[in-house]
């Protein structure tokens, strides 16, 4: 009887439906996982608004024991440099993302077409770059001595213009989601290749373009390594790299008693925030990029899911 009752309950479940108990367990797991992701961010924000002495004595708290803006006052004492770095990061992120998305889309579309004679050759070239690269030294020499792009905005954008994984992702989306008959119909109606690409293919590919665009945006905004390689103290400095250099300066002053005492002699009331300044730098570095994801969320899952299908 028990077996028959269990079979009856099982039959009531629709395809792709899970039982109530499994649903509760899965939801609890993801609530716990979400908390693990959000709590560190809340902790960073709380510590950045805490008093340095309270943090040193009592450790990190999710709610500031003594509210203080000293860490932000310390960082924003040179506010013009911060604003300038924000401008550099915004220009590099916006222009770099638009150009990179345009180039990668125009590369992916021809190799997704089965009637393109050389699609296998160009697909292999792109796939080869995913597996192998030239190494750091040739990469550095090409941009510094070959192209002479040191201390320019271009050197912060060009290396990320074409990324093989994203090209393969877009190509797979085109192959699986755009029917060849649609392109043939456009040709019969008199549309050329460029018009077909701009007015038919692009509007149907918003999920993958939004997903790749978001990933490109995050790559450009969070990048500091290119600045470390090619940007000197007089060059355009991104916000991430400026925060990195500020962190190094704080560590130097904290470990060098002679330098710190010299500052204290010049300004006896100076109290350099250490832990709170690190957290404030993280908050400043996140910047507006954290608000971008909700605008792309409705495309993100569909674009990555469809585009990730092997084809």
KELO-462189 format. One record per residue (C-alpha): residue in three letters; residue number from 0; x, y, z. Coordinates in pm, 1 decimal. Layout:
BEGIN
- ALA	NUM	X	Y	Z
...
***
This chain:
BEGIN
- UNK	0	0.0	0.0	0.0
- UNK	1	281.1	239.3	93.4
- UNK	2	448.6	167.0	-237.7
- UNK	3	126.5	239.5	-427.4
- UNK	4	76.4	567.4	-236.5
- UNK	5	431.3	675.8	-316.0
- UNK	6	381.7	589.2	-681.1
- UNK	7	61.3	795.6	-686.7
- UNK	8	238.2	1099.0	-540.5
- UNK	9	518.5	1056.6	-791.6
- UNK	10	272.3	1047.3	-1079.9
- UNK	11	123.8	1380.9	-971.2
- UNK	12	453.2	1560.2	-1028.3
- UNK	13	469.9	1729.0	-1365.3
- UNK	14	780.3	1713.0	-1584.4
- UNK	15	1067.0	1929.5	-1447.6
- UNK	16	875.5	1963.7	-1118.0
- UNK	17	1039.3	1880.4	-786.2
- UNK	18	881.5	1768.9	-462.2
- UNK	19	792.3	2013.1	-184.8
- UNK	20	1065.5	1883.0	46.1
- UNK	21	1333.9	1910.2	-219.6
- UNK	22	1214.1	2258.4	-307.4
- UNK	23	1249.8	2370.4	55.9
- UNK	24	1599.6	2222.0	85.7
- UNK	25	1714.9	2384.9	-238.2
- UNK	26	1573.0	2723.8	-136.7
- UNK	27	1736.8	2704.8	205.5
- UNK	28	2067.8	2615.1	44.6
- UNK	29	2057.2	2910.2	-192.6
- UNK	30	1943.5	3146.9	84.2
- UNK	31	2244.2	3034.7	288.1
- UNK	32	2472.1	3069.8	-13.0
- UNK	33	2333.4	3417.7	-90.9
- UNK	34	2399.1	3522.4	268.1
- UNK	35	2759.6	3402.1	236.9
- UNK	36	2797.9	3624.3	-69.8
- UNK	37	2627.9	3935.7	69.6
- UNK	38	2757.9	3937.6	429.0
- UNK	39	3124.6	4002.0	335.2
- UNK	40	3016.2	4301.5	127.4
- UNK	41	2805.3	4437.7	415.2
- UNK	42	3098.3	4379.3	650.9
- UNK	43	3332.7	4576.6	424.5
- UNK	44	3087.4	4868.9	409.8
- UNK	45	3031.4	4861.2	788.7
- UNK	46	3403.2	4856.5	871.2
- UNK	47	3470.3	5142.4	628.3
- UNK	48	3231.0	5360.1	833.1
- UNK	49	3378.2	5250.8	1170.4
- UNK	50	3625.9	5421.9	1397.3
- UNK	51	3979.2	5289.0	1346.7
- UNK	52	4045.1	5244.0	1718.4
- UNK	53	3720.4	5050.6	1773.7
- UNK	54	3808.2	4817.3	1486.7
- UNK	55	4158.7	4762.0	1623.0
- UNK	56	4031.4	4680.7	1975.3
- UNK	57	3708.3	4489.1	1904.7
- UNK	58	3757.1	4360.5	1551.3
- UNK	59	3517.2	4371.8	1258.6
- UNK	60	3144.5	4422.1	1326.2
- UNK	61	2849.0	4412.5	1088.6
- UNK	62	2729.5	4735.6	1253.2
- UNK	63	2979.5	5013.6	1336.8
- UNK	64	3031.8	5048.3	1712.7
- UNK	65	3150.9	5403.6	1661.6
- UNK	66	3048.6	5566.8	1337.6
- UNK	67	3333.2	5753.8	1166.5
- UNK	68	3406.3	5901.6	824.5
- UNK	69	3780.5	5929.0	891.1
- UNK	70	3869.0	5664.9	631.8
- UNK	71	3677.8	5848.2	357.1
- UNK	72	3820.0	6183.8	469.4
- UNK	73	4167.1	6029.5	436.4
- UNK	74	4099.3	5893.3	87.3
- UNK	75	3913.8	6198.2	-42.5
- UNK	76	4175.4	6441.9	89.0
- UNK	77	4309.8	6415.9	-267.5
- UNK	78	3961.4	6412.5	-421.7
- UNK	79	4068.1	6550.2	-759.6
- UNK	80	4294.9	6250.6	-821.8
- UNK	81	4008.6	6018.0	-727.1
- UNK	82	3769.3	6199.2	-962.9
- UNK	83	4028.4	6190.4	-1242.1
- UNK	84	4077.6	5815.7	-1197.9
- UNK	85	3701.3	5764.1	-1199.0
- UNK	86	3685.8	5947.7	-1530.5
- UNK	87	3961.9	5729.3	-1674.1
- UNK	88	3786.2	5410.5	-1561.5
- UNK	89	3448.0	5522.1	-1698.3
- UNK	90	3593.3	5618.9	-2039.6
- UNK	91	3794.2	5297.3	-2066.3
- UNK	92	3497.5	5084.4	-1958.4
- UNK	93	3236.6	5243.7	-2186.6
- UNK	94	3449.8	5285.7	-2499.7
- UNK	95	3631.4	4955.7	-2449.2
- UNK	96	3310.0	4758.6	-2403.1
- UNK	97	3138.3	4909.8	-2708.8
- UNK	98	3439.3	4857.8	-2937.3
- UNK	99	3514.9	4508.8	-2803.6
- UNK	100	3153.7	4399.4	-2843.2
- UNK	101	3142.7	4534.7	-3199.0
- UNK	102	3466.0	4361.4	-3305.2
- UNK	103	3385.4	4027.7	-3141.8
- UNK	104	3030.1	4024.2	-3283.7
- UNK	105	3154.3	4100.3	-3635.5
- UNK	106	3412.7	3822.5	-3599.6
- UNK	107	3166.4	3569.1	-3460.4
- UNK	108	2891.5	3619.6	-3719.0
- UNK	109	3082.8	3507.2	-4032.6
- UNK	110	3227.4	3197.3	-3862.4
- UNK	111	2876.1	3102.1	-3751.4
- UNK	112	2758.8	3091.5	-4113.8
- UNK	113	2791.0	2745.6	-4268.8
- UNK	114	2814.7	2898.4	-4615.5
- UNK	115	3132.2	3089.6	-4521.5
- UNK	116	3416.0	2906.1	-4693.2
- UNK	117	3692.9	2984.2	-4442.5
- UNK	118	3491.3	2950.0	-4121.0
- UNK	119	3700.0	2655.9	-3993.2
- UNK	120	4028.9	2843.2	-4037.5
- UNK	121	3912.2	3154.4	-3852.0
- UNK	122	3743.8	2942.4	-3583.9
- UNK	123	4069.3	2753.6	-3529.6
- UNK	124	4266.5	3077.9	-3504.0
- UNK	125	4032.7	3206.1	-3233.4
- UNK	126	4027.4	2873.1	-3048.6
- UNK	127	4408.1	2854.0	-3062.4
- UNK	128	4440.2	3185.9	-2878.8
- UNK	129	4230.5	3045.8	-2593.5
- UNK	130	4475.0	2759.4	-2538.9
- UNK	131	4803.5	2936.5	-2606.5
- UNK	132	4937.0	3289.8	-2570.9
- UNK	133	5265.2	3462.7	-2636.1
- UNK	134	5360.3	3511.8	-2271.8
- UNK	135	5407.8	3823.4	-2061.3
- UNK	136	5740.8	3946.3	-2200.6
- UNK	137	5643.4	3951.8	-2573.1
- UNK	138	5307.8	4100.4	-2472.7
- UNK	139	5481.6	4380.4	-2284.6
- UNK	140	5735.6	4448.9	-2560.8
- UNK	141	5471.9	4463.7	-2834.6
- UNK	142	5266.3	4731.8	-2662.0
- UNK	143	5554.8	4933.0	-2514.5
- UNK	144	5827.0	4922.3	-2779.9
- UNK	145	5637.6	4802.1	-3086.7
- UNK	146	5321.7	5011.4	-3066.6
- UNK	147	5460.5	5265.2	-2815.4
- UNK	148	5132.1	5290.8	-2630.8
- UNK	149	5273.7	5340.2	-2282.9
- UNK	150	5084.4	5596.0	-2071.6
- UNK	151	4788.1	5611.7	-2310.1
- UNK	152	4423.3	5521.7	-2271.2
- UNK	153	4447.6	5292.3	-2572.8
- UNK	154	4678.7	5049.4	-2393.9
- UNK	155	4411.1	5000.0	-2127.2
- UNK	156	4152.6	4901.0	-2391.1
- UNK	157	4318.7	4732.6	-2691.2
- UNK	158	4443.0	4413.0	-2516.3
- UNK	159	4083.6	4326.4	-2420.3
- UNK	160	3920.6	4409.5	-2753.4
- UNK	161	3910.6	4045.6	-2868.2
- UNK	162	3874.0	3761.3	-2617.5
- UNK	163	3850.2	3414.8	-2767.1
- UNK	164	3604.1	3269.8	-2518.9
- UNK	165	3352.0	3546.6	-2579.8
- UNK	166	3384.0	3509.0	-2957.8
- UNK	167	3312.9	3135.3	-2930.4
- UNK	168	3017.2	3212.0	-2702.4
- UNK	169	2863.7	3458.4	-2949.5
- UNK	170	2932.9	3229.1	-3246.2
- UNK	171	2756.2	2940.1	-3072.3
- UNK	172	2454.5	3160.4	-3001.4
- UNK	173	2434.0	3262.3	-3367.7
- UNK	174	2466.5	2900.8	-3482.6
- UNK	175	2199.8	2763.0	-3249.5
- UNK	176	1952.7	3052.3	-3240.3
- UNK	177	1952.0	3215.1	-3584.5
- UNK	178	1784.8	2991.4	-3847.8
- UNK	179	1971.5	2990.9	-4181.8
- UNK	180	1631.8	3023.0	-4351.7
- UNK	181	1594.8	3366.9	-4194.2
- UNK	182	1913.4	3487.3	-4363.6
- UNK	183	1801.3	3332.1	-4692.9
- UNK	184	1465.6	3510.2	-4667.4
- UNK	185	1644.0	3841.3	-4610.0
- UNK	186	1855.9	3780.8	-4920.2
- UNK	187	1548.2	3700.6	-5127.3
- UNK	188	1391.1	4026.9	-5010.9
- UNK	189	1698.0	4213.7	-5131.6
- UNK	190	1885.0	4276.0	-4807.2
- UNK	191	2264.3	4280.1	-4823.7
- UNK	192	2495.8	4115.6	-4572.8
- UNK	193	2548.8	4431.8	-4367.5
- UNK	194	2178.2	4515.6	-4352.0
- UNK	195	2093.1	4157.4	-4258.8
- UNK	196	2352.6	4167.9	-3981.5
- UNK	197	2247.5	4504.2	-3837.1
- UNK	198	1868.6	4491.0	-3876.2
- UNK	199	1797.6	4118.7	-3828.6
- UNK	200	2082.7	3938.6	-3653.6
- UNK	201	2168.8	4200.4	-3390.4
- UNK	202	1808.6	4256.8	-3264.5
- UNK	203	1764.7	3878.7	-3225.0
- UNK	204	2091.4	3845.2	-3031.8
- UNK	205	2030.6	4084.7	-2742.4
- UNK	206	2060.4	3812.4	-2470.5
- UNK	207	2413.0	3705.7	-2565.7
- UNK	208	2524.0	4060.5	-2649.1
- UNK	209	2400.4	4186.0	-2310.8
- UNK	210	2570.6	3896.3	-2129.4
- UNK	211	2904.1	3939.6	-2304.2
- UNK	212	2875.5	4316.5	-2269.2
- UNK	213	2832.2	4282.7	-1894.1
- UNK	214	3134.8	4052.8	-1867.3
- UNK	215	3343.5	4293.0	-2076.6
- UNK	216	3231.2	4581.9	-1855.4
- UNK	217	3340.2	4396.2	-1542.3
- UNK	218	3674.8	4307.0	-1701.6
- UNK	219	3749.8	4667.5	-1794.4
- UNK	220	3634.8	4814.3	-1464.3
- UNK	221	3819.5	4567.6	-1240.7
- UNK	222	4140.6	4560.1	-1444.0
- UNK	223	4447.4	4702.9	-1275.4
- UNK	224	4715.2	4475.4	-1422.4
- UNK	225	4739.4	4665.3	-1753.1
- UNK	226	4787.7	4988.2	-1557.7
- UNK	227	5059.1	4820.5	-1351.3
- UNK	228	5244.0	4720.6	-1671.0
- UNK	229	5205.9	5027.8	-1888.7
- UNK	230	5104.9	5331.0	-1680.1
- UNK	231	5363.5	5542.5	-1497.2
- UNK	232	5287.9	5796.2	-1225.8
- UNK	233	5224.1	6064.9	-1491.8
- UNK	234	4989.5	5853.6	-1706.2
- UNK	235	4610.9	5804.3	-1693.1
- UNK	236	4546.8	5596.6	-1384.1
- UNK	237	4231.9	5387.1	-1340.1
- UNK	238	4047.3	5389.2	-1008.6
- UNK	239	4146.7	5029.4	-934.5
- UNK	240	4515.7	5099.2	-987.3
- UNK	241	4500.9	5419.7	-781.1
- UNK	242	4342.1	5226.7	-494.4
- UNK	243	4615.9	4964.6	-530.2
- UNK	244	4889.6	5228.6	-506.0
- UNK	245	4717.8	5393.7	-210.0
- UNK	246	4713.3	5057.4	-34.6
- UNK	247	5087.2	5018.6	-95.5
- UNK	248	5148.1	5368.9	45.3
- UNK	249	4950.0	5284.9	360.6
- UNK	250	5145.3	4962.4	408.8
- UNK	251	5472.5	5149.2	362.6
- UNK	252	5382.7	5416.8	618.8
- UNK	253	5253.6	5154.7	863.5
- UNK	254	5575.5	4952.5	846.5
- UNK	255	5818.5	5245.3	831.6
- UNK	256	5837.7	5411.5	1170.3
- UNK	257	6073.8	5684.1	1051.5
- UNK	258	5840.7	5798.7	774.5
- UNK	259	5538.5	5786.0	1005.2
- UNK	260	5714.6	5986.1	1277.1
- UNK	261	5807.1	6249.5	1018.6
- UNK	262	5437.6	6287.1	933.6
- UNK	263	5346.4	6310.4	1301.9
- UNK	264	5601.4	6587.7	1354.0
- UNK	265	5449.2	6784.5	1069.1
- UNK	266	5090.6	6718.3	1186.5
- UNK	267	5061.4	6594.3	1549.0
- UNK	268	4685.9	6541.9	1515.0
- UNK	269	4719.2	6308.1	1220.0
- UNK	270	4585.7	5956.4	1274.8
- UNK	271	4625.2	5737.0	972.0
- UNK	272	4339.6	5486.4	929.2
- UNK	273	4468.3	5149.2	825.0
- UNK	274	4200.1	4878.3	835.1
- UNK	275	3910.4	5116.7	775.7
- UNK	276	4097.3	5281.3	486.5
- UNK	277	4141.2	4942.5	317.1
- UNK	278	3768.5	4879.2	340.8
- UNK	279	3687.6	5230.8	219.4
- UNK	280	3911.6	5170.5	-81.5
- UNK	281	3716.7	4854.8	-161.1
- UNK	282	3388.7	5048.5	-145.2
- UNK	283	3525.7	5328.3	-365.2
- UNK	284	3663.9	5070.1	-609.7
- UNK	285	3327.7	4897.4	-647.8
- UNK	286	3179.5	5227.8	-758.0
- UNK	287	2883.3	5238.7	-994.2
- UNK	288	2962.7	4898.5	-1144.9
- UNK	289	2761.5	4723.2	-872.9
- UNK	290	2441.1	4887.5	-1000.2
- UNK	291	2484.2	4765.1	-1358.2
- UNK	292	2403.4	4397.5	-1308.0
- UNK	293	2026.0	4439.9	-1239.1
- UNK	294	1982.8	4604.1	-1582.1
- UNK	295	2139.3	4303.8	-1758.1
- UNK	296	1993.9	4030.0	-1540.5
- UNK	297	1694.6	3946.0	-1763.4
- UNK	298	1932.5	3874.0	-2054.0
- UNK	299	2218.5	3724.4	-1855.6
- UNK	300	2090.4	3371.2	-1787.5
- UNK	301	1935.2	3325.1	-2132.8
- UNK	302	2242.7	3455.2	-2311.4
- UNK	303	2489.7	3236.5	-2125.2
- UNK	304	2267.6	2926.6	-2130.9
- UNK	305	2194.1	2933.2	-2501.1
- UNK	306	2540.6	3052.9	-2593.2
- UNK	307	2710.0	2785.5	-2384.4
- UNK	308	2548.4	2498.6	-2577.1
- UNK	309	2816.4	2316.8	-2767.4
- UNK	310	2774.9	2356.5	-3139.5
***
